Amino acid sequence: MISKATLELVNVSKRFGSTTAVDGINLKIPAGSYCCLLGPSGCGKTSTLRMIAGHESVTSGDILVGANNVTDLPPAGRNTAMMFQSYALFPHLSVLDNVAFALKMRSIDKEERHAEARKLLALVDMQAYEQRLPAQLSGGQQQRVALARALITKPQILLLDEPLSALDPFLRLRMRAELKRLQRELGITFIHVTHGQDEAMALADLVVLMNAGKIEQQGTPREIFNHPKTEFVAKFIGGHAVIRAGDETLAIRNDRLILNAPSAGVSGDFIAGTITEIEYQGTFIRVSIAGENGTDLAAELSETEFDQTGHSVGDRVLVSWNAANAHVLGATPFATVSTAGAA
């Protein structure tokens, strides 16, 4: 049975010369949770993961796994395991020996380590491929082997560095579900680095959105999406219009924007604009609007709503919203606020 452990970062920083990659972050990840470190390239998420793993030294601060301070311990002494983006399987070893390799390094006898490896291969449904070489496997199969190899040391925390980025879109969705299933079955903490918003929203119990070496916001996917704290969060997560109304900057979900004909009597705030693009997205119609005040908007309408409006590219519309659906954003130094006026 694999035991669980919380992970805590206390004022952790990482500097490379004069460049600060991670800037004094504080984070506590509950035991047994699925956490996604999310953000754009260069935000510090991979450096954070590598510091947790022990593959990158900490410039300042502390890393705690359970009650143990592991800041200065080597990777093997942290009760963590890392699955690399490239999978890093040994090309000359069979699937079975790839998975069993860590136990071989611990001088576990061949019969015992192969028995443990077979248990893990069964967990990831790869037992039928144990004698194959990595080159004889698909990308998805290689990923499963890499997962089994990472799990064989019974880590309390599994670290995943963009594990789905090399897969095609269909397989990515399938393996996303597999990762979540494995995490539920094992009950251990998964910490998963990604720049994909959809991936983080689908997988995580806790989303940690990073920007410029700091944590911009953390919370459940629903908290982050419905209550973004800053303009950066609203724009990076997507699905929101960012609008300046009077002295406030607002985030409004695209599916809560209302399109009105110019002749409609609209109460409250609205933005006049022209439809520039209409895209069918299956479950909704995306209508892009260029606001007359320079604000670009994208309303998401159901097929029924869109069919009732009869809008076309080039039509002039008034984009309004219910005040109850407008979320006031805090100030952020990382983005330029869109300008939109109330008519």
C-alpha positions as CSV (number, residue, x, y, z in Angstrom):
1,M,0.0,0.0,0.0
2,I,1.4,3.4,-1.0
3,S,1.2,6.0,1.8
4,K,0.0,9.6,1.2
5,A,1.8,12.8,2.1
6,T,1.1,16.5,1.8
7,L,3.5,18.7,-0.1
8,E,4.3,22.2,1.1
9,L,6.5,24.9,-0.5
10,V,7.5,27.6,1.9
11,N,8.7,30.8,0.3
12,V,10.5,28.9,-2.4
13,S,12.6,30.8,-5.0
14,K,14.8,29.7,-7.9
15,R,17.3,32.1,-9.5
16,F,19.5,31.4,-12.6
17,G,22.1,34.1,-12.4
18,S,20.2,37.4,-12.5
19,T,17.0,35.7,-13.7
20,T,14.3,34.8,-11.2
21,A,12.4,31.8,-12.4
22,V,10.4,31.2,-9.2
23,D,9.8,34.1,-6.9
24,G,9.0,33.2,-3.2
25,I,6.0,31.0,-3.7
26,N,4.0,29.4,-0.9
27,L,1.9,26.4,-1.7
28,K,0.3,23.5,0.2
29,I,-1.0,20.5,-1.7
30,P,-3.2,18.2,0.3
31,A,-2.3,14.5,0.4
32,G,-4.0,12.4,-2.3
33,S,-5.0,15.3,-4.5
34,Y,-4.4,15.9,-8.2
35,C,-2.7,19.3,-8.6
36,C,-2.0,21.0,-12.0
37,L,0.7,23.6,-12.2
38,L,-0.6,25.7,-15.1
39,G,0.7,28.7,-17.0
40,P,2.5,30.0,-20.1
41,S,6.0,29.1,-21.1
42,G,8.6,30.7,-18.8
43,C,6.2,31.1,-15.9
44,G,8.2,28.9,-13.5
45,K,6.0,25.8,-13.4
46,T,8.6,23.3,-14.7
47,S,11.3,24.8,-12.4
48,T,9.0,24.4,-9.5
49,L,8.4,20.7,-10.4
50,R,12.1,20.1,-10.8
51,M,12.8,21.6,-7.4
52,I,10.2,19.3,-5.8
53,A,11.8,16.4,-7.6
54,G,15.3,17.4,-6.5
55,H,16.5,17.8,-10.0
56,E,17.0,21.5,-9.5
57,S,18.4,23.1,-6.4
58,V,16.4,25.6,-4.3
59,T,17.9,29.1,-4.1
60,S,15.9,29.9,-1.0
61,G,12.9,28.4,0.9
62,D,11.9,25.0,2.0
63,I,10.2,21.9,0.5
64,L,8.3,19.7,2.9
65,V,7.0,16.2,2.1
66,G,4.7,15.3,5.0
67,A,6.6,16.2,8.1
68,N,10.0,15.9,6.4
69,N,12.1,18.8,5.1
70,V,13.5,17.4,1.8
71,T,15.0,20.6,0.5
72,D,18.5,19.4,0.4
73,L,17.9,15.7,-0.1
74,P,18.7,13.9,-3.4
75,P,15.8,12.8,-5.6
76,A,15.9,9.2,-4.3
77,G,15.4,10.4,-0.7
78,R,12.2,12.4,-1.2
79,N,9.5,9.7,-1.6
80,T,8.7,11.3,-5.0
81,A,9.0,10.0,-8.5
82,M,9.1,11.9,-11.8
83,M,7.7,11.0,-15.2
84,F,9.6,13.1,-17.8
85,Q,8.0,14.7,-20.8
86,S,10.1,12.5,-23.2
87,Y,9.3,9.3,-21.2
88,A,13.1,8.6,-21.2
89,L,12.7,4.8,-21.6
90,F,15.9,2.7,-22.1
91,P,15.7,1.7,-25.8
92,H,17.8,-1.5,-25.3
93,L,15.7,-2.8,-22.4
94,S,12.3,-4.7,-22.6
95,V,9.2,-3.1,-21.2
96,L,9.5,-5.4,-18.2
97,D,13.1,-4.5,-17.5
98,N,12.4,-0.8,-18.0
99,V,9.7,-0.9,-15.3
100,A,11.9,-3.0,-13.0
101,F,15.0,-0.9,-13.4
102,A,14.8,1.2,-10.2
103,L,14.4,-2.0,-8.2
104,K,17.5,-3.4,-9.9
105,M,19.4,-0.3,-8.8
106,R,18.3,-1.2,-5.3
107,S,19.8,-4.7,-5.7
108,I,16.3,-6.4,-5.5
109,D,16.6,-9.9,-7.0
110,K,15.4,-10.5,-10.5
111,E,12.3,-12.6,-9.6
112,E,11.1,-10.2,-7.0
113,R,11.6,-7.0,-9.2
114,H,9.9,-8.7,-12.2
115,A,6.9,-9.7,-10.0
116,E,6.5,-6.1,-8.9
117,A,7.0,-4.8,-12.4
118,R,4.2,-7.1,-13.7
119,K,1.8,-5.8,-11.0
120,L,2.4,-2.2,-12.3
121,L,2.1,-3.3,-15.9
122,A,-1.2,-4.9,-15.1
123,L,-2.3,-1.6,-13.5
124,V,-1.6,0.3,-16.7
125,D,-2.9,-2.5,-18.9
126,M,0.4,-3.2,-20.5
127,Q,1.1,-6.8,-19.3
128,A,0.8,-8.2,-22.8
129,Y,3.7,-6.1,-24.0
130,E,6.3,-6.9,-21.4
131,Q,8.9,-8.4,-23.8
132,R,8.7,-5.6,-26.4
133,L,11.3,-2.8,-26.8
134,P,10.1,0.8,-26.5
135,A,10.6,1.3,-30.2
136,Q,7.9,-1.3,-30.8
137,L,5.3,0.7,-28.8
138,S,3.0,3.6,-29.7
139,G,3.3,6.9,-27.9
140,G,0.4,6.1,-25.7
141,Q,1.9,2.7,-24.8
142,Q,5.3,4.2,-24.0
143,Q,3.5,6.7,-21.7
144,R,1.9,3.8,-19.8
145,V,5.3,2.1,-19.4
146,A,6.8,5.3,-18.1
147,L,4.0,5.6,-15.6
148,A,4.5,2.1,-14.4
149,R,8.3,2.7,-14.1
150,A,7.7,5.9,-12.0
151,L,5.3,4.1,-9.7
152,I,7.4,1.0,-8.9
153,T,9.3,2.7,-6.1
154,K,5.9,3.4,-4.4
155,P,6.3,7.2,-4.2
156,Q,4.1,9.3,-2.0
157,I,4.0,12.0,-4.8
158,L,4.1,11.5,-8.5
159,L,5.5,14.4,-10.6
160,L,4.5,14.6,-14.3
161,D,6.1,17.1,-16.6
162,E,3.7,17.7,-19.5
163,P,3.0,14.0,-19.9
164,L,0.4,14.4,-22.6
165,S,2.1,17.0,-24.9
166,A,3.6,14.4,-27.3
167,L,0.3,12.6,-28.0
168,D,-2.3,13.3,-30.7
169,P,-5.5,15.0,-29.7
170,F,-7.6,11.8,-29.6
171,L,-5.1,9.9,-27.5
172,R,-4.5,12.9,-25.3
173,L,-8.1,12.8,-24.2
174,R,-8.0,9.0,-23.6
175,M,-4.8,9.2,-21.6
176,R,-6.1,12.1,-19.6
177,A,-8.9,9.9,-18.4
178,E,-6.4,7.1,-17.6
179,L,-4.3,9.5,-15.5
180,K,-7.3,10.5,-13.4
181,R,-8.3,6.9,-13.0
182,L,-4.9,5.9,-11.8
183,Q,-4.7,8.8,-9.4
184,R,-8.0,7.8,-7.9
185,E,-7.1,4.1,-7.6
186,L,-3.6,4.8,-6.1
187,G,-4.8,7.6,-3.8
188,I,-1.4,9.4,-4.0
189,T,-0.7,13.0,-4.8
190,F,-0.2,13.8,-8.5
191,I,1.5,17.1,-9.5
192,H,1.1,17.7,-13.2
193,V,2.7,20.5,-15.2
194,T,0.8,21.7,-18.2
195,H,0.2,24.8,-20.3
196,G,-3.2,23.5,-21.4
197,Q,-6.2,25.0,-19.7
198,D,-8.5,22.3,-20.8
199,E,-6.2,19.6,-19.4
200,A,-5.9,21.3,-16.0
201,M,-9.6,21.9,-15.8
202,A,-10.4,18.3,-16.6
203,L,-7.8,16.7,-14.3
204,A,-7.2,18.8,-11.3
205,D,-8.6,19.0,-7.8
206,L,-6.3,22.0,-7.3
207,V,-5.2,24.3,-10.2
208,V,-2.2,26.5,-9.4
209,L,-1.9,29.2,-12.1
210,M,1.6,30.7,-12.4
211,N,2.8,33.8,-14.1
212,A,6.3,35.4,-14.1
213,G,7.5,33.2,-11.3
214,K,4.6,33.8,-8.9
215,I,1.3,32.1,-8.2
216,E,-1.4,34.3,-9.7
217,Q,-4.3,32.2,-8.3
218,Q,-5.0,28.8,-6.9
219,G,-8.2,27.0,-6.3
220,T,-10.6,24.4,-7.8
221,P,-11.2,24.5,-11.5
222,R,-14.7,25.9,-10.9
223,E,-13.3,28.6,-8.5
224,I,-10.7,29.7,-11.0
225,F,-13.0,29.8,-14.0
226,N,-16.0,31.4,-12.3
227,H,-14.1,33.8,-10.0
228,P,-10.8,34.9,-11.7
229,K,-8.9,37.3,-9.4
230,T,-7.0,39.2,-12.1
231,E,-7.2,40.0,-15.7
232,F,-4.3,37.7,-16.4
233,V,-6.3,34.8,-14.9
234,A,-9.4,35.6,-16.9
235,K,-7.5,35.9,-20.2
236,F,-5.3,32.9,-19.7
237,I,-8.1,30.5,-18.6
238,G,-10.2,31.8,-21.5
239,G,-13.9,31.9,-22.0
240,H,-14.2,35.4,-20.6
241,A,-14.7,38.9,-21.9
242,V,-12.5,41.5,-20.1
243,I,-14.3,44.8,-20.1
244,R,-13.6,48.2,-18.6
245,A,-16.9,49.7,-17.3
246,G,-16.5,53.0,-15.5
247,D,-13.8,52.6,-12.8
248,E,-14.0,48.8,-12.7
249,T,-12.5,46.0,-14.8
250,L,-14.9,43.2,-15.3
251,A,-14.7,39.6,-16.4
252,I,-17.9,38.1,-17.9
253,R,-18.2,34.6,-19.2
254,N,-18.6,34.5,-23.0
255,D,-21.7,32.3,-22.6
256,R,-23.3,35.1,-20.5
257,L,-22.9,37.8,-23.1
258,I,-26.1,38.9,-24.8
259,L,-26.3,40.0,-28.4
260,N,-29.0,42.6,-29.2
261,A,-30.1,44.2,-32.4
262,P,-29.2,47.9,-32.6
263,S,-32.9,48.8,-32.4
264,A,-33.3,46.9,-29.1
265,G,-33.9,48.8,-25.9
266,V,-31.0,47.7,-23.8
267,S,-30.8,48.8,-20.2
268,G,-27.5,49.0,-18.3
269,D,-24.0,48.7,-19.8
270,F,-23.4,47.5,-23.3
271,I,-20.8,47.7,-26.1
272,A,-21.7,48.5,-29.7
273,G,-19.8,46.5,-32.3
274,T,-19.7,44.6,-35.6
275,I,-19.7,40.8,-36.0
276,T,-16.4,39.8,-37.6
277,E,-16.6,36.0,-37.5
278,I,-19.1,33.2,-36.8
279,E,-17.7,29.7,-35.9
280,Y,-19.7,26.6,-35.4
281,Q,-18.2,24.7,-32.4
282,G,-20.6,21.8,-32.1
283,T,-22.0,22.5,-28.7
284,F,-22.2,26.3,-29.2
285,I,-21.7,29.0,-31.9
286,R,-18.9,31.4,-31.3
287,V,-19.6,34.9,-32.5
288,S,-16.7,37.3,-32.6
289,I,-17.4,41.0,-32.3
290,A,-15.1,44.0,-32.9
291,G,-16.3,46.7,-30.4
292,E,-16.5,50.3,-31.6
293,N,-14.4,51.3,-28.6
294,G,-11.6,48.9,-29.5
295,T,-12.6,45.9,-27.4
296,D,-12.8,42.5,-29.0
297,L,-15.5,40.2,-27.7
298,A,-16.6,36.6,-28.4
299,A,-20.1,35.5,-27.4
300,E,-20.9,31.8,-27.1
301,L,-24.5,31.1,-28.1
302,S,-26.4,27.8,-28.2
303,E,-27.6,26.7,-31.6
304,T,-31.2,27.6,-30.6
305,E,-30.2,31.1,-29.4
306,F,-28.1,31.7,-32.6
307,D,-30.9,30.5,-34.9
308,Q,-33.3,32.9,-33.2
309,T,-31.1,35.9,-33.8
310,G,-30.3,35.3,-37.5
311,H,-27.0,37.2,-37.1
312,S,-24.5,37.3,-40.0
313,V,-20.9,38.6,-40.4
314,G,-21.0,42.3,-40.8
315,D,-24.1,42.9,-38.7
316,R,-24.0,45.6,-36.1
317,V,-25.0,44.5,-32.6
318,L,-25.2,45.7,-29.0
319,V,-23.4,43.4,-26.6
320,S,-24.9,43.5,-23.1
321,W,-24.7,41.5,-19.9
322,N,-26.5,41.0,-16.7
323,A,-24.8,42.8,-13.8
324,A,-25.1,39.7,-11.7
325,N,-22.8,37.8,-14.1
326,A,-20.1,40.4,-14.1
327,H,-17.1,39.6,-11.9
328,V,-14.9,42.5,-10.7
329,L,-11.2,41.8,-11.2
330,G,-8.3,43.0,-9.0
331,A,-5.4,45.0,-10.4
332,T,-2.6,43.0,-12.0
333,P,0.8,44.3,-13.3
334,F,1.0,41.5,-15.9
335,A,-1.6,42.5,-18.5
336,T,-2.9,45.6,-20.3
337,V,-6.5,46.2,-19.5
338,S,-9.0,46.2,-22.4
339,T,-10.9,49.5,-22.7
340,A,-14.6,49.3,-23.1
341,G,-17.1,52.0,-22.3
342,A,-20.7,52.0,-21.2
343,A,-23.1,53.7,-23.7
